Protein backbone atom coordinates (compact mmCIF):
# COMPACT_ATOMS: atom_id res chain seq x y z
CA UNK A 1 0.00 0.00 0.00
CA UNK A 2 1.39 3.39 -0.99
CA UNK A 3 1.41 6.20 1.59
CA UNK A 4 2.93 9.50 0.54
CA UNK A 5 2.31 13.24 0.32
CA UNK A 6 -0.09 12.54 -2.55
CA UNK A 7 -2.24 10.14 -0.54
CA UNK A 8 -2.17 12.44 2.50
CA UNK A 9 -3.26 15.48 0.47
CA UNK A 10 -5.99 13.48 -1.23
CA UNK A 11 -7.16 11.96 2.04
CA UNK A 12 -7.45 15.34 3.75
CA UNK A 13 -9.31 16.71 0.71
CA UNK A 14 -11.87 13.92 1.10
CA UNK A 15 -12.23 14.59 4.83
CA UNK A 16 -12.58 18.35 4.32
CA UNK A 17 -15.21 17.82 1.62
CA UNK A 18 -17.22 15.62 3.99
CA UNK A 19 -16.99 18.21 6.79
CA UNK A 20 -17.99 21.18 4.62
CA UNK A 21 -20.84 19.33 2.92
CA UNK A 22 -22.35 17.82 6.04
CA UNK A 23 -21.94 20.62 8.56
CA UNK A 24 -22.98 23.23 5.99
CA UNK A 25 -26.19 21.27 5.56
CA UNK A 26 -26.87 20.23 9.15
CA UNK A 27 -26.17 23.65 10.68
CA UNK A 28 -28.27 25.54 8.12
CA UNK A 29 -31.28 27.10 9.87
CA UNK A 30 -33.56 26.37 6.91
CA UNK A 31 -33.60 23.88 4.03
CA UNK A 32 -35.30 24.77 0.77
CA UNK A 33 -37.26 21.93 -0.79
CA UNK A 34 -37.51 20.88 -4.40
CA UNK A 35 -39.26 24.15 -5.27
CA UNK A 36 -38.83 27.53 -3.65
CA UNK A 37 -42.01 28.66 -1.88
CA UNK A 38 -43.01 31.94 -0.25
CA UNK A 39 -42.44 30.66 3.29
CA UNK A 40 -38.78 29.98 2.46
CA UNK A 41 -38.04 33.70 2.35
CA UNK A 42 -39.58 34.25 5.78
CA UNK A 43 -37.56 31.43 7.32
CA UNK A 44 -34.30 32.49 5.63
CA UNK A 45 -34.88 36.12 6.61
CA UNK A 46 -34.88 35.19 10.30
CA UNK A 47 -31.10 34.53 10.14
CA UNK A 48 -30.16 35.40 6.60
CA UNK A 49 -26.41 35.86 7.03
CA UNK A 50 -25.94 32.66 8.99
CA UNK A 51 -27.98 30.84 6.33
CA UNK A 52 -25.80 32.37 3.59
CA UNK A 53 -22.56 31.28 5.25
CA UNK A 54 -23.80 27.75 5.88
CA UNK A 55 -24.80 27.47 2.24
CA UNK A 56 -21.39 28.77 1.20
CA UNK A 57 -19.73 26.06 3.27
CA UNK A 58 -22.03 23.48 1.71
CA UNK A 59 -21.31 24.59 -1.86
CA UNK A 60 -17.57 24.71 -1.20
CA UNK A 61 -17.97 21.17 0.05
CA UNK A 62 -19.01 20.15 -3.47
CA UNK A 63 -16.04 22.07 -4.87
CA UNK A 64 -13.68 20.37 -2.42
CA UNK A 65 -15.15 17.00 -3.38
CA UNK A 66 -14.25 17.82 -6.98
CA UNK A 67 -10.70 18.64 -5.85
CA UNK A 68 -10.45 15.35 -3.95
CA UNK A 69 -11.58 13.40 -7.01
CA UNK A 70 -9.07 15.17 -9.25
CA UNK A 71 -6.36 14.41 -6.68
CA UNK A 72 -7.39 10.75 -6.55
CA UNK A 73 -7.32 10.66 -10.34
CA UNK A 74 -3.74 11.94 -10.37
CA UNK A 75 -2.69 9.07 -8.11
CA UNK A 76 -4.38 6.11 -9.77
CA UNK A 77 -4.50 7.06 -13.44
CA UNK A 78 -2.11 4.38 -14.63
CA UNK A 79 -2.13 1.29 -16.79
CA UNK A 80 -3.97 -1.06 -16.84
CA UNK A 81 -6.78 0.42 -14.75
CA UNK A 82 -6.94 3.97 -16.06
CA UNK A 83 -9.44 2.91 -18.75
CA UNK A 84 -12.00 2.26 -15.98
CA UNK A 85 -10.81 4.76 -13.37
CA UNK A 86 -10.67 7.82 -15.64
CA UNK A 87 -14.28 7.66 -16.93
CA UNK A 88 -15.48 6.69 -13.45
CA UNK A 89 -13.92 9.65 -11.68
CA UNK A 90 -14.77 11.85 -14.65
CA UNK A 91 -18.47 11.06 -14.29
CA UNK A 92 -18.34 11.68 -10.55
CA UNK A 93 -16.72 15.08 -11.16
CA UNK A 94 -19.35 15.98 -13.78
CA UNK A 95 -22.11 14.98 -11.36
CA UNK A 96 -20.48 16.83 -8.47
CA UNK A 97 -20.26 20.15 -10.27
CA UNK A 98 -23.77 19.71 -11.69
CA UNK A 99 -24.98 19.42 -8.09
CA UNK A 100 -22.85 22.42 -7.09
CA UNK A 101 -24.49 24.54 -9.80
CA UNK A 102 -27.95 23.38 -8.74
CA UNK A 103 -27.24 24.26 -5.11
CA UNK A 104 -25.93 27.65 -6.20
CA UNK A 105 -29.38 28.37 -7.66
CA UNK A 106 -31.13 27.73 -4.34
CA UNK A 107 -28.44 29.73 -2.53
CA UNK A 108 -28.69 32.72 -4.85
CA UNK A 109 -32.46 32.87 -5.18
CA UNK A 110 -32.98 32.14 -1.48
CA UNK A 111 -30.80 35.03 -0.35
CA UNK A 112 -31.81 37.37 -3.16
CA UNK A 113 -35.49 36.62 -2.64
CA UNK A 114 -35.40 37.81 0.97
CA UNK A 115 -34.64 41.34 -0.19
CA UNK A 116 -36.83 41.21 -3.29
CA UNK A 117 -39.92 40.11 -1.37
CA UNK A 118 -39.49 42.38 1.65
CA UNK A 119 -42.62 44.48 2.12
CA UNK A 120 -44.55 42.81 -0.71
CA UNK A 121 -48.07 41.52 -0.38
CA UNK A 122 -48.85 37.80 -0.52
CA UNK A 123 -50.05 38.20 -4.12
CA UNK A 124 -46.90 40.02 -5.19
CA UNK A 125 -44.70 37.39 -3.52
CA UNK A 126 -46.57 34.65 -5.35
CA UNK A 127 -46.01 36.47 -8.64
CA UNK A 128 -42.29 36.52 -7.85
CA UNK A 129 -42.38 32.77 -7.13
CA UNK A 130 -44.21 32.14 -10.39
CA UNK A 131 -41.58 34.11 -12.32
CA UNK A 132 -38.76 31.82 -11.15
CA UNK A 133 -40.78 28.60 -11.45
CA UNK A 134 -39.47 27.66 -14.89
CA UNK A 135 -35.86 28.13 -13.79
CA UNK A 136 -36.58 26.16 -10.61
CA UNK A 137 -38.06 23.33 -12.68
CA UNK A 138 -34.92 23.22 -14.81
CA UNK A 139 -32.71 23.12 -11.72
CA UNK A 140 -34.56 20.07 -10.38
CA UNK A 141 -33.23 18.26 -13.48
CA UNK A 142 -29.71 19.32 -12.45
CA UNK A 143 -30.27 17.68 -9.07
CA UNK A 144 -31.54 14.41 -10.56
CA UNK A 145 -28.97 14.15 -13.33
CA UNK A 146 -26.13 15.23 -11.07
CA UNK A 147 -26.90 12.27 -8.83
CA UNK A 148 -27.32 9.89 -11.76
CA UNK A 149 -24.05 11.01 -13.38
CA UNK A 150 -22.30 10.54 -10.05
CA UNK A 151 -23.95 7.15 -9.61
CA UNK A 152 -22.56 5.90 -12.93
CA UNK A 153 -19.13 7.14 -11.91
CA UNK A 154 -19.30 5.41 -8.52
CA UNK A 155 -20.15 2.09 -10.17
CA UNK A 156 -17.15 2.36 -12.51
CA UNK A 157 -14.79 3.54 -9.78
CA UNK A 158 -15.97 0.80 -7.43
CA UNK A 159 -15.46 -1.79 -10.17
CA UNK A 160 -11.87 -0.58 -10.58
CA UNK A 161 -11.35 -0.73 -6.79
CA UNK A 162 -12.52 -4.35 -6.77
CA UNK A 163 -10.77 -5.58 -9.91
CA UNK A 164 -7.34 -4.21 -9.02
CA UNK A 165 -7.64 -4.22 -5.20
CA UNK A 166 -6.85 -0.52 -5.00
CA UNK A 167 -8.58 -0.29 -1.61
CA UNK A 168 -10.25 -2.75 0.78
CA UNK A 169 -12.84 -5.04 -0.79
CA UNK A 170 -15.63 -3.77 1.44
CA UNK A 171 -14.93 -0.18 0.38
CA UNK A 172 -15.01 -1.25 -3.26
CA UNK A 173 -18.42 -2.86 -2.75
CA UNK A 174 -19.61 0.18 -0.78
CA UNK A 175 -18.70 2.35 -3.78
CA UNK A 176 -20.44 0.10 -6.31
CA UNK A 177 -23.62 -0.36 -4.26
CA UNK A 178 -23.89 3.36 -3.53
CA UNK A 179 -23.65 4.12 -7.24
CA UNK A 180 -26.33 1.56 -8.08
CA UNK A 181 -28.59 2.92 -5.32
CA UNK A 182 -28.18 6.51 -6.55
CA UNK A 183 -29.17 5.56 -10.09
CA UNK A 184 -31.92 3.14 -9.10
CA UNK A 185 -33.71 5.38 -6.61
CA UNK A 186 -33.74 8.43 -8.86
CA UNK A 187 -34.71 6.55 -12.02
CA UNK A 188 -37.33 4.49 -10.18
CA UNK A 189 -38.76 7.23 -7.93
CA UNK A 190 -38.42 10.58 -9.74
CA UNK A 191 -39.22 13.99 -8.27
CA UNK A 192 -38.97 13.16 -4.59
CA UNK A 193 -36.29 15.14 -2.77
CA UNK A 194 -37.17 13.58 0.59
CA UNK A 195 -36.08 10.16 -0.70
CA UNK A 196 -32.94 11.67 -2.24
CA UNK A 197 -31.78 13.10 1.09
CA UNK A 198 -30.39 9.83 2.55
CA UNK A 199 -28.19 9.52 -0.54
CA UNK A 200 -26.48 12.77 0.40
CA UNK A 201 -25.63 11.52 3.89
CA UNK A 202 -24.35 8.21 2.51
CA UNK A 203 -22.14 10.13 0.06
CA UNK A 204 -20.71 12.19 2.94
CA UNK A 205 -19.99 8.94 4.80
CA UNK A 206 -18.24 7.56 1.70
CA UNK A 207 -16.08 10.69 1.45
CA UNK A 208 -15.11 10.40 5.10
CA UNK A 209 -14.28 6.69 4.81
CA UNK A 210 -12.22 7.30 1.67
CA UNK A 211 -10.32 10.09 3.38
CA UNK A 212 -9.56 8.05 6.49
CA UNK A 213 -8.54 5.05 4.36
CA UNK A 214 -6.09 7.11 2.32
CA UNK A 215 -4.65 8.77 5.43
CA UNK A 216 -4.19 5.57 7.42
CA UNK A 217 -3.57 2.90 4.80
CA UNK A 218 -2.76 4.71 1.58
CA UNK A 219 -3.69 3.05 -1.68
CA UNK A 220 -2.60 -0.16 -3.37
CA UNK A 221 -1.07 0.53 -6.76
CA UNK A 222 -0.37 -2.67 -8.74
CA UNK A 223 2.68 -2.61 -10.97
CA UNK A 224 2.06 -1.32 -14.46
CA UNK A 225 1.65 -4.06 -17.02
CA UNK A 226 2.19 -3.92 -20.76
N, C-alpha and C positions, 0 to 999 in steps of 0.2 A: 504494500500500500504506500502510495506516495504522499508525503507531507512536506510542504514547502511554503514559501511566501505566497505562491499562487493559490494553494488550497486554503491558506489562512485568510487571504483577502476575500476569496470567493465565499468561504464559510461565513465570515462576518457580514458580507453583503446580504446573504440569505437571512441571517438572524435579524439584521437591521430592517430588512423589508418586512419580515413578519411583525416586528415591533411597531413600525410605523403604520402598517395596514390595520392591525388589530386594535391597537390603542386609539388610533385616529377614529376608528369606527365605534368602539365601545364607549369612549369618553364623550362622543358627540351628544349634545343635549337633545338633538332631534334628528330623526332619520326620515328622509323623503321617500315615499313609496315609488311605485312604477310610474305614476303620473303626479305632477305637481298639482296640488289643490290649494284653495284659498287659505285653509287653516295652517298650511306649512309656513306661510309668511308670518303669521302671528307667533307661532312657536319659535321660529328662528329669531324673530325680533326681540324675544325675551333675553337672549344672550348672544347677539349676532356676532360679536367679535370672537368669542370663544368658539362658536360654531364654525366660523370661517377658519380659525387656526386648526381646529381638529380635522376639518375637511382637507386643509393643505397637507397636514401630516399624512392623511389617508392617501391622497393622490400621489404624494412623494413616495409612499410605500409601493405603489404600482411602478413608479419610475425606478426605484431601487431594486425591485424585483427584476425589471428589465436588465439593469446593470449586472445583477447576480447571474442571470442566464447568459449574458454575453461573456462574463468572466468564466463561467463553467464551460462554455463553448470553446474558449481559448485554451482550456486545459485538455479537453478530451476530443478535440477535432483532429483525429489521426487515423491512419489506416489501421485495420480494415473497417472500423466502426463509424467513421465519419459519415458514410452514406446514409446511415440511420439517424445518428445523433444530430447532424446539421439540420435536416428538415424538421426533426422533432423539436429542437430548441427554437428553430426559426418560427414554427407555428405557435409555440408558447409565447414568444416575444410579440408576434403579431397580435395574438389574443390579449396579451397584457396591455399593450398600448391602445388597443381598441377599447378596453375597459377603462383605461385612464382617461381617454377622450370622453367617454360616456359620463364618467363621474365628474369631469370638468363642467359638463353641461349643468348637472344638478347643482354643483357648487356655484357656478356663475349666476344662474337664474334664481337660485335660492337667495343668495346675498343681494343681488340686484333688485329682485322683486320686493324685498322689504322696503327699500326706499321708494320704488315706483308705485307701490300700493298704499303708502302711508297717507292717511286722510281721505282715501277714496271710499265711495259707498260700496255696498255688497254687489250691486249691479256692475259698477265700474271694475271692481276686482275680478268679477267673473268674465268680463269682456277681455281683460288682460290675460286671464288663464286660457280663454278660448284662442287668443292670438298666438300663444306659444304651443298650442296642442299639437299641431302638425310636426313641429320640431321635436317635441317630446315623444311623439309616436315613432319618429325616425330613430331617436336615441335608444328606445327600448330594443330596437333591432341590434344596435351596437352592443348592448348588454348580452343579448342572447348569442349573437355570433362571436363575441369576444370569448365567451365561455366555451362555445363549441370549438372554435379555433384552438384554444388552449387545450381542450380535451383531446383533440387529435394529436397535438404535440406531446402531451403527457403519455399517451399510449405508445407513441414511437420512442420517446426517451426511455420509458420504462422497459420496452422491449430490448433496447440497447443495453440497459443496466443488467437485464437478466442474461442476455446472450453472451456478453463478454465479462460478466461478473465485476462490473465497475464499482458497484457498491454492494451492500448486503442484499441477499435474496429477498428478504421481507420488504426492504425499501423499494426494490424493483417492482415487486407485486403491488405494493401500496401505490406506486406511481401509475402503473397500468390500470388498476381498478378505479383509481380516482378519475383518470381520463375517460374511462368507459362510463362511469357514473355521470360525469359532467355532460357528456354527449347524450346519453340515454334519457336523463331526466328532462333536459331542455327540449329534445326532439319529441319525447313522449308526452310531456306536460308543458306546453307552451304558455307564455303569458301568465306566469305565477311567480312573482318575486319572493313570496314567502317561502316557497319550496326551494328557490335558488339559494337562499341565505345560508343554509348549512354547508353548501359547497364552498362558500367563502371561508368559513371557519376551518374546514378541512384543508383548504389550500394553504391557509396560514400555518396550520400544523405541519403540513408537508415542508413548507419553507423552513420552519424552525428545525425539523428533524434533519433536513438536508444540511443546514448550516452546522448543526452540532456534529453530524457525521463527518463533514469535511474538516472541522476543527480538531476533532479527537482522533479520527482514524485516517483521514486523507482519502485518496481515491486510488483504486487499483487500475493501473494502466498496463494492459498486456503489451508485450513486445510487438512492434510493427511487423507485419508479414507482407510478403510480396504478393 
